[in-house]
Amino acid sequence: MKTLIKLFTSTTTNTVSAQSARRTGLMLVLALASSLAAAVNSPIDKIVAIVDDDIVLYSELQQRSEQIEKKIEESGQSSPPPEKLRGEILDQLILENIQMQLARRAGVRISDAELTSSIERIAGQNKMTIAQFTEVLANEGQNYGAFREQMRKDMILQRIQRGHVNQRIQIADQEIASFLASAEGVELTAPQYRMLHTLVPVSANSDPALKQQAKAYADQLFAQIQNGQDYLQSMQSNEQFTLAANDLGWRSAKELPAIVAGLVGTLKKGDTAAPFESGSGYHLVMLANTRGDGEIVAQTKGRHILLKASAIRDEQATEAQLNSLRQQLQDGADFAELARTHSEDIGSAAEGGDLGWTNPGQLVGAFQDAMDTTEIDSISPVFRSQFGWHVLQVQGRRDKDMIDTLRSNMARNFIHQRKYDDELQAWLQKIRDEAYVDIK
């Protein structure tokens, strides 16, 4: 049943005296609320649990129980005894309550704009607009406003979990090396191929003339591709043959259909194999893309000097000062020395402005454009980015195979996720044990 209830939580370190003080104040508030309710003789929502500085109400438990019972019924699974199920749901609410208190203390917030963006992304993944998504929710009996607030809460819980759990996870280089050498690691990091496949259909026992026409048509399509026509645009049905161009998606060699797997080692990215025959007709196969069998990246090595406008130096004066420094560089001044003396980039100034080897897209747009258009050993014109005014020097360019880095990152992410799940459960238990909880 635990699998039917997604548990969330975060960590807290309350002192015994602080907990005692909060409980005393909370009990006074609850007693006052209870006496006021009795005075006006009106019903009040019952408290089912006191959790540190907060409470869990009966209405929360009832609403969550109804939601989960509905999910169980829809899934066709058998429901556990009501008291057992209700106990698990109450545990979930208590854990969520503890985490939300931690989030409030840490100042974790999800803005309306961020929330709307996330919902738009979910709607887009389901090929819907927000209006259509809202309508679907309404048809399922869900209120859009309530959905937003529940999603906001879920996002806060996930953020507080990541913040606490990630710092508990340590991954040694030896762990990565061992994983990459394992069968599981080899399978995870195996090269993948995206193949496009088309069949010109004709059966093995068809009339020889029809088979010849099918071969001729396959040869015609292949010739069009060789002459530069797009593969998918070339795959047009005619009066005799109905074609279906299938994108096989990203697959490792062993996951590909046997009829195309053998082509992996014979094709380069963008190549189309000559038509070949099988019992079902003539096949055309294109290797559309590859990943994991060599990731060549064009890297650039550079250094820069950054000046920022301020209250005592406006944009015009900042640009003028940097142009003065640029002239000194053109006259032979030492770039590293000027960067250490004048650059306001705290990340690189001490290193003489050195940025190391950077990959395409790693730098902001204006900086990347300047890096791409500056010749090796040349000094760029002064330019502006969102960070201020820059002048840079390109020191070198190279093509770097990043496949080892890519595989190492894949292994690290896999190990991290596996550890994360274990650490999350341990952390949930820890904060539950540390919290003051009084179940009514």
Helices and strands as residue ranges (DSSP letters): G 2-4, H 16-40, E 47-51, E 54-57, H 58-75, H 82-106, H 112-125, H 130-139, H 144-165, G 166-168, H 173-181, H 183-188, E 192-201, H 208-226, H 231-234, E 245-252, G 253-255, H 258-261, G 264-266, E 276-278, E 281-291, E 296-307, H 315-330, H 335-342, G 349-351, E 354-358, H 365-373, E 383-385, E 388-401, H 403-434, E 437-439
